[in-house]
């Protein structure tokens, strides 16, 4: 997977190899606040101890910039490193900026992190220097559409596509011509290839070290709601809890109702505690944060669990899945296209299963944390 990077930028490929070789730990950070309701811990902290607690502050500029592993760009046109002054008109204001790169169909620039430019927002741009060099075409108020945002600590990199359908033929010809005439003297910007390949590599590494347990809820061939799939890995040991997943399948109706609750914001996950213990050899008892109305009820269930032969406590993040959600996953569709040539029927079954999914969740094991509160 390094080869596409090496073909474009040997230094970048060597840098990535060194980064990969330097990795020693995989750390997962999960907000488990919603699993901490109705806790009745035995140990209390005094106000004096709280005030004496100190936090070591680190220089945020020394920390690495977070990158989204869903970063996937397939540009229709080669981008070139072009730095030219522009005026951006957005949110009723004008901003003087400099482009980072450009092609005949798009460009990118950096803005202060506090400037909000959401995806699909329409903006206009004046090309100051280029306008001074020509009187044959009007280069002010050129329409663009925001396509991507890559936030940093102080600045956000914004990618835009020119709305060529809203431009005159003369404007379209100008941008096509200026790039074509100068491309042999310009340096290519291949960040799209570098970022996409880097995202794939890190995603693969994370999948191999998966400690959380993703699961998917969908409809079966009888139009019944079922626990469709539980993702297993060596790290999460989910394959050893088959009886638990069968018991969780009986709670699918309840989980489905949580997802379909119209009173909540559909774009935000539902977070809650999921508490399980094995009362007999093959029977699991399951309760959620929604089951307990008081700390006493939660304490009773957890203390029963701690006396059982097996118990697991999870923080669950449950999210609804829009129709045709997986159709927009470009990496997935690329893999299915490759598989279709050898196993078309298998691809058909996979697509049917994916289209039946209406919710997905992720379980984070918090057994030791909850156990520490009650023992």
Number of C-alpha atoms within 10 A of each C-alpha: 9 16 11 13 22 14 9 16 16 14 11 15 19 14 11 17 12 11 10 13 9 9 8 6 7 10 8 10 6 10 10 17 11 15 21 14 17 16 16 15 14 9 10 7 7 8 8 8 8 9 8 8 7 7 6 4 6 8 6 9 9 7 9 9 11 10 12 10 15 14 15 18 14 10 13 10 11 17 25 21 17 19 14 15 16 19 18 21 18 16 12 6 8 13 12 13 16 18 17 20 19 25 25 22 20 23 21 24 18 19 19 13 15 10 11 12 19 13 14 13 13 19 20 17 21 20 19 15 12 17 14 9 8 10 9 10 13 16 19 16 15 20 19 24 18 20 18 19 17 16 19 15 13 11 15 20 16 21 21 23 21 24 17 17 9 12 15 13 10 11 17 17 13 17 18 13 13 13 20 12 9 10 15 9 9 12 12 17 19 15 15 16 18 20 19 18 20 20 18 17 16 13 14 12 13 14 14 14 16 19 21 23 20 20 18 22 26 22 18 15 9 6 9 11 19 20 24 19 15 17 16 19 15 11 13 19 14 18 13 10 10 12 15 20 18 15 17 18 16 14 15 18 14 9 17 19 10 16 20 14 10 9 7 12 10 15 10 11 16 18 20 21 24 23 24 24 23 19 16 11 9 11 13 18 16 21 17 17 19 10 12 16 11 12 13 13 13 21 18 11 17 21 13 13 22 15 12 14 11 14 20 20 25 23 26 27 22 24 22 21 20 13 12 13 12 15 12 9 12 14 13 11 14 11 11 18 14 12 14 14 9 10 12 14 11 13 18 13 11 13 15 14 16 20 18 21 25 21 20 21 19 19 21 22 18 18 15 10 12 19 16 11 13 15 10
